[in-house]
């Protein structure tokens, strides 16, 4: 038996007993196997610093600012889960290797279990091109 119920933003939906729950919304629908996962809040990514780098430049650390980050949060850079560290100030960080990227725009997001934030763009520029300031979440 399938039951469909739309939960308004900011509201909680509880299920008694075992159930498979499909969570839709944001950029990534998810299937969770228990209520604890379904009640977890999706992270909110507001900015990344820096927001750009030259292709082929030296490795560096990127910092993500937002809400709902935990020690289990994972940064997704493009399509890859990256080793992620939760800093004391609540930001998330990971290493970036510009030598692996041609000039391009790469989406960056955060995952808490099956729930994903909206993405923020990171730009790899041509060597010698001006670098962008910190970018905010896409509207």
Buried (B, 14 or more C-beta within 10 A) or exposed (E): EEEEEEEEEEEEEEBEEEEEBEBEEBEBEBEBEEBEBBEBEBBBBBBBBBBBBBBBBEEEEBBBBBEBBBEEBBBBBBEEEBEBBBEEEEBBBBEBEBEEBEEEEBBBBBBBBBBBBBBBBBBBBEEEEEEBEBBBBEE
